[in-house]
Amino acid sequence: MSGPWLSRVRSNLCPGRKPVLWTVSALCWLNALAVSAAAAENSEASTSDSLIAVHDGFVDEKTCAACHADQAAAFAKSHHAKAMAVADDRSVLGNFNNIQFDRDGVAASFFRRNDRFFVRTEGPDGKQADYEVKYTFAYEPLQQYLVDLGGGRLQALDIAWDSQKQEWFWLGEGSAPRPGSTFHWTGPFYRWNRTCIDCHSTDPQTNFQPQENEYKSSYVATSIGCQSCHGGGAKHVEWARAKAANASAAATDSGLAKVDANTCFACHARRIRLVDGYRPGGAFLDQFSPALLRSGLYFPDGQILDEVFEYGSFQQSKMAKAGVTCFDCHRPHEGTVKAEGNALCTQCHAETAPERFAGNDPSGAFDTPAHTHHPQGSSGALCANCHMPERTYMKVDSRRDHSFVVPRPDLSALYGTPNACTSCHAGQTNARASEHLDRWYGKAWRERPTIAHAFSRAAQNDVAAIEKLRRLLTDREQPGIVRGSAIAEMTRLGGAATAAEVNTAAADPDPLVRLGAAEAAENLPSELRLAAIGGLLGDKTRAVRVAAVRALGTTQSLDFLGDQRRAFDAAVDDLRAYVEANADVAEAQSTYGSFLFGQGRTDEAEKAFRQAVTLDPTFSGARINLAELYRASGNNEKSEQAYAEAVAANPDLADLRYGHGLSLVRQKAMPEAIEELEAAVRLEPANTRYRMTAAIALDAVGRTEDAFGLFDPVDAGGATDADLLGTAIQIGLKLGRYAETLEFAEALARLRPNDAPTAELVRQLQDAVQHGR
């Protein structure tokens, strides 16, 4: 509460007289009358919520609304204020009037009983049952519904309500998941306590109890509230009371956290949490570790692909580099943009550059047909439609890319990246769109720097990408997230040959580059890692320290650490905090198990892997790790048993069938092993390792013709796996199938143009084919 505001209240209450010193409680009572209408919706719904608890350092959210009338009224209209609510007649948007849903193999009926909301659908045991809806989750453009499955678990139904089309729809893709699996609505992916809790309530605390496998979750307010962004309000209330009692004696610190872009990124990012409980005002990278620009998450040019939210794309933008923040465009309380249409962009991109950004010079005449080449006021003339193209998530939720790209139909033709031209003009080809851009802007746009060439080749495992990635890494004009992603990809492709670059990246001033270096070190031979990233164990950024200790913890001997042992132990504490913060996340427990196994703590590693399997029985990674732990420990029987259990839980996963096949080979059960290896090939025919191993196994039991049948000479022309080609050649020579073998040999020669033995083999095979031998 500011001094001038308080003075105005005093003067209005007591005109013509010396101001009376009103207490904060009295002022708040008066203001509460003014904001009661705005706060009523949230406060009334909260009274019946058993999960609400006023955590230490926090206050009841109504305390905030009582003194901050304007902000409360604005916030009450926002999407944030409706992020979650107790299910009642006001909050539930979906049609529960005995509605049947049956689509894509998913069936449910929605109905009401005694003013409560229910769904009848398939439960975790595969049987139909009635479930009461306890909470709504979001409201526009879709609303989901949370069901209590016991043990404190709140599960989000995977059938959601389209609040625009006013209809039910299924959120999944493909065939319906099996009950008990990760992506069934009763599984871990749809568990509110695990996946959603961080960002839809105020100071949410997961409170997972590993021993009981139960939750005792709580929060300060059901939905997002003031203290989600400003931090706990207890100290602020004390400060306000002190200021009201004696303004001159009050502390200068108002007790609230600084709100900046880091506050927004805490939720608007694809990230993992590193500590238990978000604290506003702290550095983002000390509380979270963000996903870098990986294939499958981002397109090769950096545009959003999977559901990555805004952080990763915005970090790539020139706006971020110039110092633009979320609040330059968005009103923090309403959650709306500050201006409509192009007026939002021309705040800065005007003919005269704002003084704040003069050094970056965003000036120009952009809101004109001369630039847009579309009629004024048309959809094509809107800046956001060209430079912030939309991508739809959860089937109905359109979100804009925040990397602020320039449309590049030429890259779309090469790599399948989206561009605004053909997205809007659906019938137009990329070539035609490129011709239009040539006429409008000349051909210089085609030469604009792009990360697409490097990352596209890297996604295809092309070692030629290493040099392109190296140029990105050494270019200090590139954003940190690009450079950090580049070193991670370089090392995946180049291994030991890129150790020097990892070392250089580890000394970079940008924490995202250092994070990339720490993650990249996992692809280096263990003996090279300490020299490359040892200094990162004591890095000032927690995300970097955690990534570094994970990479360095995979050797069973710590003697090599020397003077860095103390920093290693401290970083292990950070890693342990990450594991505890994600105690209910199977992936985190499996990661910790791998670390423990690397430290030679086999019993603890086995416990961690088994806990991961308990948390998510269909998470294949944990089961593979457990089986491989037994193999490395010399217990082949338990390894095979672990793989068999994994296959039973996930029969359609090729990596499990392959691992099980190898475990059966070690047990000398060759017929069963070959059956599993062939299953892996059927499930993932493009995997050359599976094909090669299956062929070797078939040849070993005398089924050499079947083994050679796994190699198709037609595919040899595009083959890039030298080991696969070598295996095909060996088996072909054994059978005397020289014509087919020649095709494999010629493909190998193209991969090894300077290899004399391969060239000689091709010559001999050509001679044999020519003479009919």
TANOR-V629088 format. One record per residue. RES is the residue in one letter. PHI is phi in whole degrees, -180 to 180 (999 if undefined). PSI is psi in whole degrees, -180 to 180 (* if undefined). NEAR is the number of other ideal C-beta (glycine too) atoms within 12 Angstrom. Layout:
{{RES/PHI/PSI/NEAR} {RES/PHI/PSI/NEAR}}
This chain:
{{M/999/121/34} {S/-83/154/17} {G/-59/-52/19} {P/-58/-39/11} {W/-64/-43/21} {L/-64/-39/29} {S/-63/-42/21} {R/-64/-39/16} {V/-64/-44/29} {R/-61/-44/24} {S/-65/-40/17} {N/-69/-33/17} {L/-75/-34/19} {C/-129/66/15} {P/-63/137/12} {G/80/-2/8} {R/-122/165/10} {K/-61/130/10} {P/-55/138/19} {V/-89/140/18} {L/-81/100/20} {W/-82/147/25} {T/-77/156/21} {V/-61/-38/30} {S/-64/-37/18} {A/-68/-44/22} {L/-61/-43/32} {C/-64/-36/31} {W/-64/-42/18} {L/-65/-45/21} {N/-67/-31/32} {A/-60/-35/27} {L/-63/-37/17} {A/-73/-31/21} {V/-105/4/32} {S/-59/-37/22} {A/-67/-40/18} {A/-70/-34/29} {A/-90/-13/36} {A/-58/-44/20} {E/-58/-47/29} {N/-75/-43/42} {S/-68/-40/32} {E/-68/-40/20} {A/-66/-30/29} {S/-74/-22/34} {T/-62/-26/17} {S/-101/14/18} {D/-96/112/31} {S/-74/-13/18} {L/-85/-9/36} {I/-74/132/31} {A/-148/133/23} {V/-82/100/26} {H/-69/162/28} {D/-57/130/15} {G/89/-4/23} {F/-112/169/36} {V/-132/166/34} {D/-61/136/30} {E/-59/-27/40} {K/-65/-23/33} {T/-64/-40/34} {C/-67/-47/42} {A/-62/-31/39} {A/-64/-34/33} {C/-102/-21/38} {H/-114/75/36} {A/-64/-51/28} {D/-63/-44/19} {Q/-65/-40/29} {A/-65/-42/35} {A/-65/-40/24} {A/-68/-43/23} {F/-67/-33/39} {A/-61/-22/34} {K/-89/-7/22} {S/-84/163/29} {H/-63/-37/27} {H/-58/-41/36} {A/-66/-20/40} {K/-111/24/32} {A/-64/-31/37} {M/-158/146/43} {A/-156/153/37} {V/-63/136/35} {A/-71/119/37} {D/-153/-175/25} {D/-62/-27/18} {R/-84/-36/16} {S/-89/-30/35} {V/-80/122/34} {L/-98/-26/33} {G/-69/159/37} {N/-87/108/25} {F/-108/26/33} {N/-91/65/14} {N/56/51/16} {I/-96/132/23} {Q/-98/136/19} {F/-124/128/30} {D/-150/101/18} {R/-156/144/18} {D/57/29/20} {G/80/8/18} {V/-114/128/30} {A/-128/145/20} {A/-162/157/38} {S/-128/138/25} {F/-113/128/33} {F/-152/171/24} {R/-118/151/23} {R/-148/117/16} {N/53/49/8} {D/65/16/12} {R/-114/161/21} {F/-111/135/36} {F/-136/158/29} {V/-134/137/44} {R/-108/119/28} {T/-158/-179/35} {E/-71/127/32} {G/-93/-171/24} {P/-66/-22/28} {D/-93/5/13} {G/86/-2/16} {K/-99/152/14} {Q/-73/138/16} {A/-154/162/21} {D/-94/133/21} {Y/-129/132/36} {E/-84/136/30} {V/-81/121/39} {K/-95/-35/36} {Y/-141/153/42} {T/-94/155/39} {F/-134/108/43} {A/68/-179/35} {Y/-154/-19/33} {E/-152/133/27} {P/-84/1/25} {L/-142/159/35} {Q/-131/131/41} {Q/-105/171/45} {Y/-135/136/44} {L/-102/135/44} {V/-120/139/37} {D/-89/116/26} {L/-98/8/29} {G/93/162/19} {G/65/22/20} {G/78/3/28} {R/-81/125/35} {L/-107/123/44} {Q/-113/137/38} {A/-88/126/42} {L/-60/142/47} {D/-89/5/40} {I/-103/122/42} {A/-118/167/39} {W/-103/121/39} {D/-80/106/27} {S/-77/-7/26} {Q/-95/-49/18} {K/-82/-11/17} {Q/58/56/17} {E/-155/158/23} {W/-83/148/37} {F/-151/157/30} {W/-92/135/32} {L/-81/-18/34} {G/-78/178/26} {E/-130/151/16} {G/72/-143/12} {S/-84/156/14} {A/-65/135/25} {P/-70/154/30} {R/-75/145/24} {P/-56/139/23} {G/89/-7/24} {S/-90/168/30} {T/-54/-44/33} {F/-101/8/29} {H/-70/151/34} {W/-62/-19/41} {T/-92/1/37} {G/-91/-180/32} {P/-60/-34/40} {F/-63/-36/27} {Y/-97/16/34} {R/-84/118/37} {W/-58/-44/42} {N/-61/-27/39} {R/-99/-43/34} {T/-102/-33/34} {C/-112/-19/29} {I/-60/-34/42} {D/-58/-34/36} {C/-121/5/33} {H/-119/2/37} {S/-138/175/43} {T/-99/122/45} {D/46/57/44} {P/-71/139/41} {Q/-124/119/28} {T/-66/-46/36} {N/51/53/25} {F/-77/136/32} {Q/-107/96/17} {P/-58/-38/24} {Q/-64/-40/9} {E/-92/-10/16} {N/55/45/20} {E/-134/165/19} {Y/-114/146/29} {K/-129/56/20} {S/-70/151/36} {S/-152/167/28} {Y/-155/165/41} {V/-79/-36/37} {A/-143/147/44} {T/-58/-45/45} {S/-105/-178/42} {I/-65/133/42} {G/-133/-173/46} {C/-55/-43/44} {Q/-77/-8/43} {S/-63/-37/41} {C/-104/-34/39} {H/-92/-8/37} {G/85/174/34} {G/-55/138/35} {G/-97/1/40} {A/-60/-47/25} {K/-67/-33/23} {H/-66/-40/31} {V/-64/-41/33} {E/-61/-43/23} {W/-62/-44/26} {A/-64/-40/35} {R/-65/-43/29} {A/-64/-40/23} {K/-67/-38/31} {A/-68/-35/32} {A/-76/-38/20} {N/-157/89/15} {A/-57/-37/24} {S/-72/-24/11} {A/-95/-7/12} {A/-69/148/23} {A/-66/152/17} {T/-76/-25/12} {D/-81/119/16} {S/-76/-7/24} {G/85/6/28} {L/-109/149/29} {A/-73/151/28} {K/-71/129/18} {V/-99/120/26} {D/-145/-166/22} {A/-61/-30/30} {N/-58/-35/30} {T/-63/-43/36} {C/-68/-43/30} {F/-65/-23/36} {A/-54/-31/39} {C/-111/-33/34} {H/-90/54/32} {A/-152/150/38} {R/-85/107/29} {R/-154/166/32} {I/-115/145/28} {R/-82/144/39} {L/-105/-19/40} {V/-135/160/30} {D/-87/108/26} {G/99/116/30} {Y/-77/137/39} {R/-120/107/29} {P/-55/145/33} {G/97/-17/24} {G/-83/161/25} {A/-66/136/26} {F/-56/-47/35} {L/-76/-3/38} {D/-93/-11/28} {Q/-117/-19/34} {F/-142/156/36} {S/-120/113/40} {P/-81/154/42} {A/-73/136/33} {L/-84/-175/42} {L/-81/73/48} {R/-89/149/28} {S/-61/136/27} {G/100/-25/17} {L/-103/-39/28} {Y/-128/150/42} {F/-69/162/37} {P/-58/-26/37} {D/-89/6/38} {G/95/-4/44} {Q/-70/155/43} {I/-67/136/38} {L/-120/-70/30} {D/-82/-178/21} {E/-78/89/24} {V/-109/-2/35} {F/64/-148/31} {E/-105/-25/35} {Y/-56/-54/38} {G/-63/-37/39} {S/-76/-41/42} {F/-63/-36/38} {Q/-62/-24/44} {Q/-80/-16/39} {S/-81/156/31} {K/-67/-28/27} {M/-64/-44/31} {A/-61/-42/28} {K/-64/-33/24} {A/-78/-10/23} {G/99/8/20} {V/-66/142/28} {T/-123/173/23} {C/-55/-38/29} {F/-78/-7/21} {D/-72/-26/28} {C/-114/-28/33} {H/-115/139/27} {R/-76/125/21} {P/-67/-33/27} {H/-89/-45/32} {E/-73/-29/21} {G/76/11/27} {T/-100/167/18} {V/-77/156/23} {K/-75/-22/21} {A/-149/157/19} {E/-92/148/16} {G/61/-146/20} {N/-70/-14/31} {A/-61/-27/19} {L/-65/-42/26} {C/-79/-35/32} {T/-78/4/27} {Q/-57/-37/27} {C/-115/-40/33} {H/-86/65/32} {A/-111/177/23} {E/-68/-23/16} {T/-117/124/16} {A/-70/137/19} {P/-61/146/21} {E/-57/-37/13} {R/-61/-34/16} {F/-112/21/22} {A/-60/-34/15} {G/-68/-23/13} {N/-99/-15/20} {D/49/75/18} {P/-88/13/29} {S/-74/159/19} {G/154/166/18} {A/-96/88/15} {F/-99/-32/25} {D/-86/57/26} {T/-141/153/20} {P/-60/-25/16} {A/-64/-30/14} {H/-94/-46/23} {T/-81/-27/28} {H/57/30/21} {H/-134/152/25} {P/-59/141/12} {Q/-55/132/17} {G/87/-8/15} {S/-81/166/16} {S/-60/-39/20} {G/-71/-13/24} {A/-92/-2/24} {L/-83/126/29} {C/-53/-47/36} {A/-64/-32/30} {N/-68/-28/27} {C/-91/-39/37} {H/-105/-7/32} {M/-136/62/33} {P/-60/151/35} {E/-91/150/24} {R/-134/140/30} {T/-97/130/18} {Y/-118/159/22} {M/51/29/27} {K/72/-24/26} {V/-134/-4/26} {D/-101/101/26} {S/-84/130/21} {R/-132/145/25} {R/-91/143/31} {D/-73/133/39} {H/-106/20/38} {S/-89/-8/40} {F/55/60/34} {V/-78/160/40} {V/-97/131/33} {P/-55/130/40} {R/-132/80/40} {P/-63/-23/35} {D/-66/-38/32} {L/-72/-33/35} {S/-61/-40/33} {A/-65/-34/22} {L/-82/-42/23} {Y/-125/0/31} {G/76/17/21} {T/-73/149/38} {P/-75/155/34} {N/-146/151/38} {A/-65/-30/37} {C/-62/-57/38} {T/-80/-18/28} {S/-69/-38/29} {C/-82/-48/24} {H/-94/80/21} {A/-60/-28/10} {G/-87/-2/10} {Q/-93/142/21} {T/-84/162/18} {N/-63/-36/27} {A/-64/-44/17} {R/-65/-41/19} {A/-63/-39/32} {S/-64/-38/27} {E/-63/-41/19} {H/-61/-46/24} {L/-64/-35/31} {D/-61/-43/17} {R/-68/-37/13} {W/-78/-42/21} {Y/-122/5/21} {G/77/-174/11} {K/-100/5/14} {A/-65/-27/12} {W/-61/-28/25} {R/-69/-22/21} {E/-97/4/12} {R/-61/140/21} {P/-58/142/24} {T/-147/150/33} {I/-90/-4/41} {A/-62/-42/37} {H/-60/-45/29} {A/-68/-49/38} {F/-74/-28/42} {S/-67/-45/30} {R/-66/-37/27} {A/-64/-39/36} {A/-63/-25/30} {Q/-92/11/21} {N/58/34/19} {D/-88/116/22} {V/-64/-17/23} {A/-65/-16/19} {A/-71/-19/32} {I/-59/-44/27} {E/-66/-38/23} {K/-66/-40/28} {L/-67/-37/42} {R/-61/-40/30} {R/-65/-37/23} {L/-66/-43/41} {L/-61/-41/43} {T/-86/-5/22} {D/-88/102/19} {R/-68/-11/16} {E/-79/-16/15} {Q/-76/145/35} {P/-62/154/36} {G/-59/-37/36} {I/-68/-30/43} {V/-71/-46/43} {R/-67/-40/41} {G/-65/-39/45} {S/-68/-35/44} {A/-65/-43/49} {I/-69/-34/52} {A/-63/-42/42} {E/-72/-38/44} {M/-57/-47/44} {T/-70/-34/42} {R/-62/-37/32} {L/-86/-35/32} {G/-106/-15/31} {G/55/-131/23} {A/-57/-30/22} {A/-66/-15/20} {T/-108/13/35} {A/-59/-38/29} {A/-64/-39/24} {E/-68/-36/40} {V/-63/-43/48} {N/-61/-42/28} {T/-65/-44/25} {A/-64/-32/43} {A/-66/-20/42} {A/-99/6/21} {D/-71/145/32} {P/-70/-20/15} {D/-84/123/29} {P/-63/-27/33} {L/-71/-31/40} {V/-70/-42/42} {R/-66/-36/44} {L/-62/-43/45} {G/-61/-40/51} {A/-64/-43/49} {A/-64/-42/49} {E/-69/-37/42} {A/-65/-31/47} {A/-62/-22/46} {E/-64/-20/32} {N/-90/-2/31} {L/-89/153/37} {P/-57/143/22} {S/-56/-32/25} {E/-72/-14/16} {L/-100/-9/28} {R/-72/-42/41} {L/-61/-44/36} {A/-64/-31/24} {A/-79/-43/38} {I/-133/14/48} {G/-54/-38/33} {G/-65/-18/31} {L/-77/-11/44} {L/-61/-30/42} {G/-105/22/25} {D/-60/150/33} {K/-73/-12/17} {T/-106/126/36} {R/-62/-42/37} {A/-58/-38/41} {V/-70/-43/43} {R/-62/-43/40} {V/-64/-43/44} {A/-65/-37/44} {A/-68/-44/46} {V/-69/-31/48} {R/-64/-43/41} {A/-69/-35/42} {L/-89/-9/42} {G/-89/9/42} {T/-95/7/29} {T/-103/142/24} {Q/-80/-9/18} {S/-115/126/17} {L/-99/5/25} {D/-61/-28/11} {F/-67/-15/20} {L/-71/-34/26} {G/58/-126/15} {D/-67/-13/13} {Q/-92/6/25} {R/-62/-40/21} {R/-64/-42/15} {A/-65/-37/26} {F/-62/-47/35} {D/-62/-40/21} {A/-65/-39/22} {A/-68/-31/38} {V/-62/-36/30} {D/-62/-39/21} {D/-64/-41/37} {L/-64/-42/38} {R/-65/-38/29} {A/-63/-39/26} {Y/-62/-43/36} {V/-65/-43/38} {E/-67/-36/24} {A/-68/-22/33} {N/-120/42/39} {A/-62/-23/33} {D/-102/12/38} {V/-107/115/37} {A/-59/-40/37} {E/-62/-40/32} {A/-67/-41/39} {Q/-67/-37/39} {S/-67/-40/36} {T/-60/-44/37} {Y/-66/-37/39} {G/-60/-42/40} {S/-63/-40/35} {F/-63/-47/38} {L/-63/-40/32} {F/-65/-39/31} {G/-62/-27/32} {Q/-87/3/28} {G/80/11/19} {R/-95/71/21} {T/-63/-44/24} {D/-63/-43/16} {E/-67/-37/23} {A/-64/-44/34} {E/-60/-42/32} {K/-62/-42/23} {A/-65/-43/38} {F/-64/-41/38} {R/-68/-35/30} {Q/-65/-39/35} {A/-62/-41/41} {V/-65/-38/33} {T/-63/-42/25} {L/-67/-36/35} {D/-148/91/37} {P/-60/-21/28} {T/-103/13/34} {F/-81/104/37} {S/-67/-32/36} {G/-58/-43/31} {A/-67/-39/42} {R/-68/-40/40} {I/-63/-45/36} {N/-61/-41/40} {L/-65/-45/43} {A/-64/-40/40} {E/-72/-29/35} {L/-62/-45/36} {Y/-64/-40/32} {R/-62/-48/28} {A/-66/-25/22} {S/-86/1/20} {G/85/10/12} {N/-103/79/21} {N/-66/-31/23} {E/-65/-47/20} {K/-68/-32/24} {S/-63/-47/32} {E/-63/-40/30} {Q/-64/-41/22} {A/-64/-41/34} {Y/-66/-40/43} {A/-62/-41/28} {E/-65/-38/28} {A/-65/-43/38} {V/-65/-38/34} {A/-62/-36/21} {A/-80/-29/27} {N/-139/72/33} {P/-68/-15/22} {D/-103/15/23} {L/-101/117/28} {A/-63/-38/31} {D/-65/-32/30} {L/-72/-42/39} {R/-63/-39/38} {Y/-65/-49/38} {G/-61/-39/40} {H/-65/-39/43} {G/-59/-45/39} {L/-64/-39/34} {S/-65/-34/37} {L/-71/-33/34} {V/-61/-44/31} {R/-65/-26/27} {Q/-87/1/24} {K/62/28/16} {A/-99/73/24} {M/-64/-44/24} {P/-59/-45/20} {E/-67/-36/26} {A/-64/-45/32} {I/-64/-37/33} {E/-60/-42/24} {E/-70/-42/38} {L/-64/-40/44} {E/-67/-34/31} {A/-64/-40/28} {A/-62/-41/38} {V/-65/-42/32} {R/-63/-41/21} {L/-73/-30/25} {E/-141/73/22} {P/-64/-21/18} {A/-81/-9/20} {N/-79/110/22} {T/-70/-30/30} {R/-66/-42/24} {Y/-63/-44/32} {R/-64/-44/37} {M/-65/-45/31} {T/-65/-42/33} {A/-62/-40/44} {A/-64/-42/39} {I/-63/-41/34} {A/-66/-43/38} {L/-62/-43/32} {D/-63/-36/29} {A/-65/-26/22} {V/-102/14/23} {G/88/6/14} {R/-97/58/23} {T/-67/-38/26} {E/-62/-44/20} {D/-63/-38/23} {A/-61/-47/32} {F/-67/-27/30} {G/-67/-15/23} {L/-77/-10/35} {F/-109/127/40} {D/-107/116/23} {P/-58/-27/26} {V/-62/-32/12} {D/-86/-7/22} {A/-63/-32/30} {G/-60/-33/16} {G/-104/9/18} {A/-68/140/31} {T/-125/3/22} {D/-103/107/25} {A/-65/-36/24} {D/-65/-41/21} {L/-62/-46/33} {L/-63/-39/41} {G/-63/-39/30} {T/-66/-44/33} {A/-61/-40/41} {I/-64/-46/38} {Q/-59/-46/26} {I/-70/-38/34} {G/-63/-41/36} {L/-65/-39/24} {K/-61/-35/21} {L/-88/-11/23} {G/74/25/18} {R/-93/75/28} {Y/-71/-36/27} {A/-64/-49/21} {E/-66/-39/30} {T/-63/-34/34} {L/-60/-39/31} {E/-64/-39/30} {F/-68/-38/40} {A/-67/-40/39} {E/-66/-37/29} {A/-65/-39/33} {L/-67/-36/35} {A/-65/-34/29} {R/-68/-33/22} {L/-75/-29/24} {R/-125/71/21} {P/-64/-21/13} {N/-108/15/10} {D/-92/111/18} {A/-64/-43/12} {P/-61/-38/16} {T/-67/-41/26} {A/-62/-39/19} {E/-67/-38/16} {L/-63/-43/29} {V/-60/-43/29} {R/-62/-44/18} {Q/-65/-41/21} {L/-67/-40/30} {Q/-60/-40/21} {D/-66/-42/15} {A/-65/-42/22} {V/-67/-41/22} {Q/-64/-36/13} {H/-99/10/10} {G/69/26/9} {R/-89/*/14}}
